[in-house]
Amino acid sequence: MIAAPLPVDENARLATLRVLQVLDTNPEERFDRITRMVRRLFQVPIALVSLIDADRQWFKSAQGLDLRETPRDISFCGHAIMSDDLLIVPDASADARFADNPLVTGDLHLRFYAGCPVRAPSGHRLGTLCLIDRSARGFDPDDQATLRDLAYMVEQQFAALYMAMVDELTGLANRRGFESQAGHVLALCLRNRWPATLLYFDLDRFKSINDRYGHAEGDWALKSFAEILRYCLRASDVIARPGGDEFVVLLSGTETANQEPALARVRQQVDALNLRAQRGYALDFSVGSAAMAADRPLTLEELMQQADAAMYANKQARRRMG
């Protein structure tokens, strides 16, 4: 068995998947309708909308299969998201990548697989619309075109979720997406008596960048800072741009003292960007934090207010220092 490699955009892809807040949600008719159509059109026993998480594939819709997830390293869909092309496996038992895969040798008896990647509007491939048969078979060009059309219908449903939860410019969560995702994470911290820290960032002198260099340059600054946050922080951290030149991050299981290494990484990357980019100005930021101890619960709103106030105090102090 040959496990699929990781896509080059894996971190951003997983971040997009988490922002959509679709993993581990209940079945929905808008997706089930499509997988029922796949079974009927192609006369196959199994049709899935599969999403590839960090270490599993999880099924948003599953027709003809009782499982809700399988390990990622045995998934066919992990291979399918490596390109925009269809992955077609006429006979898995004769394919070196899959011949000894437990999905092939076990009770599922998978023989034929056809999967079309489904993408977020950002272009990241989140998973697939796929069909499975227990007998080897062919898949002609008309079949392939039909599967692509149906996968586009799945993409439209994800696009609706994406537009509601994601900041279009940076690809981070927007305010609504952050409140939803951070609310779930904070509830998990409370339930397990974990600490949490919220960081509130504000880009310094951002208005002057827009005024002097234009809004396209301002957009570059926002996107660059978003990429730095994504690069420096953990995949489990909730990162968002709630609006304007402000960014927020919820660090779960992190006490206040442990935020310093993360902030140091962000500072180092911002300094490196300024040295490398030479845009005529220095990108810089102010930051404030608020913490919730394991034995002192706070609401998300309280954390936001405290971190915002701390950020403002940090900005004022930086201005006094020149």
C-alpha positions in Angstrom: 0.0 0.0 0.0 1.2 3.5 -0.9 -0.1 6.3 1.3 -0.7 9.6 -0.5 1.8 12.5 0.0 0.7 15.8 1.5 -0.3 18.6 -0.8 2.0 21.6 -0.9 -0.7 23.8 0.5 -1.6 21.4 3.3 -1.5 24.0 6.2 -3.7 26.5 4.3 -6.0 23.7 3.1 -6.5 22.4 6.6 -7.1 26.0 7.9 -9.8 26.5 5.3 -11.4 23.2 6.2 -11.5 24.2 9.8 -12.9 27.7 9.2 -15.8 26.2 7.2 -16.9 24.4 10.5 -18.2 21.4 8.5 -16.3 18.5 10.0 -18.3 16.3 12.4 -21.5 18.0 11.5 -24.8 16.2 10.9 -25.8 15.0 7.4 -27.5 17.6 5.2 -30.0 17.1 2.5 -28.2 19.4 0.1 -25.2 17.0 0.0 -27.2 13.7 0.4 -29.2 14.7 -2.7 -26.0 14.8 -4.8 -24.7 11.4 -3.5 -28.1 9.8 -4.1 -27.9 11.1 -7.6 -24.4 9.6 -8.1 -25.5 6.2 -7.0 -28.5 6.3 -9.3 -26.7 7.6 -12.4 -23.7 5.3 -12.1 -25.4 2.3 -10.6 -22.9 1.9 -7.8 -23.5 0.8 -4.3 -21.5 3.6 -2.6 -21.2 7.4 -3.2 -19.5 9.8 -0.8 -18.7 13.4 -0.2 -15.3 12.9 1.6 -13.3 15.6 3.4 -9.6 15.0 4.0 -8.7 16.1 7.6 -5.1 16.0 9.0 -5.2 12.3 9.9 -8.6 11.0 8.6 -11.1 11.2 5.8 -14.5 12.2 7.1 -17.7 11.7 5.1 -20.1 14.7 5.0 -22.4 12.5 3.0 -22.3 8.7 2.7 -24.7 6.6 0.7 -24.3 2.9 1.0 -21.7 3.0 3.7 -22.2 3.0 7.5 -18.8 4.5 8.3 -18.4 8.2 9.0 -14.6 8.2 8.7 -11.5 6.1 7.9 -7.8 6.8 8.5 -6.3 9.2 6.0 -3.3 6.9 5.2 -5.6 4.3 3.7 -7.9 6.7 1.8 -8.2 6.8 -2.0 -9.4 10.4 -1.6 -6.0 11.4 -0.1 -4.5 10.6 -3.5 -7.4 12.3 -5.4 -6.8 15.7 -3.8 -3.2 15.8 -5.1 -4.4 17.3 -8.4 -7.5 18.8 -10.1 -7.8 15.7 -12.4 -10.1 12.8 -11.7 -8.6 9.8 -9.9 -10.0 6.7 -11.6 -9.0 3.3 -10.4 -10.6 0.6 -12.7 -9.4 -2.3 -10.5 -7.8 -1.5 -7.1 -6.7 -5.1 -6.7 -4.4 -4.7 -9.7 -3.1 -1.3 -8.7 0.2 -1.2 -6.7 -1.0 1.8 -4.7 -4.0 0.0 -3.4 -3.8 -3.8 -3.9 -3.0 -4.5 -0.2 -5.1 -1.6 1.2 -7.6 -2.9 3.9 -10.4 -1.2 2.0 -9.6 -3.5 -0.9 -8.7 -6.7 1.0 -11.3 -6.3 3.8 -15.0 -6.5 4.1 -15.6 -3.4 1.9 -14.1 -5.3 -1.1 -13.4 -2.1 -2.9 -12.5 -2.6 -6.6 -13.5 0.4 -8.6 -13.0 4.0 -7.5 -13.6 7.3 -9.2 -13.1 10.6 -7.3 -13.3 14.2 -8.4 -11.7 16.8 -6.1 -13.9 19.5 -4.6 -12.4 22.9 -3.9 -13.2 25.9 -1.8 -13.4 29.2 -3.6 -9.8 29.8 -2.4 -8.8 26.9 -4.7 -7.8 24.5 -1.9 -8.9 21.0 -2.5 -10.9 20.0 0.5 -11.9 16.4 -0.5 -13.8 14.6 -3.2 -17.1 13.5 -4.6 -16.4 9.9 -5.2 -18.1 6.6 -6.2 -17.2 3.1 -5.3 -18.0 -0.3 -6.8 -17.2 -3.8 -5.6 -16.5 -4.9 -9.2 -13.9 -3.6 -11.6 -15.4 -1.5 -14.3 -14.6 1.3 -16.9 -15.4 5.0 -16.7 -15.8 6.6 -20.2 -15.5 10.4 -21.0 -19.2 10.9 -20.7 -19.1 9.4 -17.2 -16.1 11.6 -16.3 -17.9 14.8 -17.5 -21.0 13.9 -15.4 -18.9 13.3 -12.3 -17.2 16.7 -12.8 -20.6 18.4 -13.1 -21.9 16.8 -9.9 -18.7 17.7 -8.1 -19.2 21.3 -9.1 -22.6 21.2 -7.4 -20.8 20.1 -4.2 -18.4 23.0 -4.6 -21.3 25.4 -4.8 -22.5 24.2 -1.4 -19.0 24.7 0.1 -18.8 28.1 -1.6 -22.0 29.2 0.2 -20.4 28.1 3.6 -17.1 29.8 2.6 -18.6 33.2 1.8 -20.4 33.3 5.1 -17.4 32.3 7.3 -14.2 33.4 5.5 -12.6 36.8 4.9 -12.2 36.8 1.1 -9.0 38.8 1.0 -6.9 36.8 3.4 -8.6 33.4 3.5 -8.7 33.6 7.3 -12.0 33.4 9.3 -14.1 36.5 9.3 -15.8 37.8 12.4 -18.7 35.4 12.1 -16.4 32.5 11.3 -14.1 33.3 14.3 -17.0 33.6 16.7 -18.4 30.2 15.6 -15.0 28.4 15.6 -13.6 30.1 18.7 -16.8 29.5 20.5 -16.5 25.7 20.0 -12.8 25.7 21.0 -13.4 27.8 24.1 -16.2 25.4 25.1 -13.8 22.5 24.7 -11.3 24.3 26.9 -13.9 24.9 29.6 -15.1 21.3 29.5 -11.5 20.0 29.9 -10.3 22.7 32.3 -7.7 23.9 29.8 -6.3 27.4 29.8 -6.7 29.6 26.7 -5.2 32.9 25.5 -6.5 35.4 23.0 -4.2 37.6 21.0 -5.5 40.8 19.5 -3.3 42.3 16.7 -3.5 45.7 15.0 -1.3 46.8 12.1 0.5 50.0 13.0 0.1 53.0 10.6 -2.0 51.0 8.2 -4.0 54.0 7.1 -0.8 55.7 5.9 0.0 52.7 3.8 -3.3 53.0 2.0 -3.1 56.7 1.7 0.5 56.8 0.4 0.8 53.6 -1.6 -2.8 52.8 -2.5 -5.3 50.2 -1.5 -3.7 47.4 -3.5 -0.6 47.8 -1.4 -2.7 47.8 1.7 -4.2 44.5 0.6 -0.7 43.1 0.1 0.2 44.1 3.7 -3.0 42.5 5.1 -2.4 39.3 3.1 1.2 39.1 4.0 0.5 39.5 7.7 -2.2 36.9 7.5 0.3 34.4 5.9 2.8 35.1 8.7 0.2 34.3 11.3 -0.8 31.1 9.5 2.9 30.1 9.2 3.9 30.9 12.8 0.9 29.5 14.7 -0.4 26.0 15.2 -3.0 24.3 13.0 -5.2 24.1 16.2 -5.1 27.9 16.8 -8.1 29.8 15.5 -6.9 32.8 13.4 -9.2 35.5 12.0 -9.4 38.9 10.5 -12.6 40.4 12.1 -12.3 43.5 10.0 -10.0 46.4 8.8 -6.4 46.0 10.0 -7.2 43.9 13.0 -6.4 40.2 13.5 -7.3 37.9 16.4 -6.0 34.5 17.5 -7.3 32.0 20.1 -4.6 29.8 21.5 -6.2 26.8 23.1 -4.4 25.0 26.0 -2.0 27.9 26.3 -1.3 30.0 29.3 -0.2 33.6 29.1 3.5 32.9 29.7 3.5 30.4 26.8 2.3 33.0 24.2 5.8 34.6 24.1 7.4 32.0 21.7 4.5 32.4 19.3 4.8 36.2 19.4 8.5 36.0 19.0 8.1 33.9 15.8 5.6 36.4 14.4 7.9 39.3 15.2 10.9 37.5 13.6 8.9 36.8 10.4 7.6 40.4 10.1 11.2 41.7 10.4 12.4 39.2 7.8 9.5 40.2 5.5 10.4 43.9 5.8 14.1 43.1 5.0 13.2 41.0 2.1 10.4 43.0 0.5 11.7 46.5 0.7 8.3 48.1 0.1 9.3 51.6 1.2 7.7 51.2 4.6 8.0 48.8 7.5 5.1 46.5 8.3 4.6 46.6 12.1 2.0 45.7 14.7 0.7 46.2 18.2 -0.7 43.3 20.2 -2.6 42.7 23.4 -3.6 39.5 25.1 -6.1 38.1 27.5 -6.0 34.8 29.3 -8.5 32.4 30.7 -7.1 30.2 33.5 -8.4 26.6 33.8 -10.2 27.5 37.0 -11.4 31.0 36.0 -13.7 30.7 33.0 -14.4 33.7 30.7 -16.7 34.2 27.7 -15.3 34.8 24.3 -16.7 38.4 24.4 -14.8 39.0 27.7 -11.6 37.7 26.2 -12.0 39.9 23.1 -12.7 43.0 25.2 -9.7 42.5 27.5 -7.3 41.7 24.7 -8.5 44.7 22.6 -7.9 47.0 25.6 -4.5 45.5 26.1 -3.7 46.0 22.4 -4.7 49.6 22.6 -2.5 50.2 25.6 0.4 48.5 23.8 -0.2 50.8 20.8 -0.2 53.9 22.9 3.0 52.9 24.7 4.7 52.2 21.4 3.7 55.6 20.1 5.2 57.3 23.2 8.4 55.5 22.6 8.5 56.9 19.1 
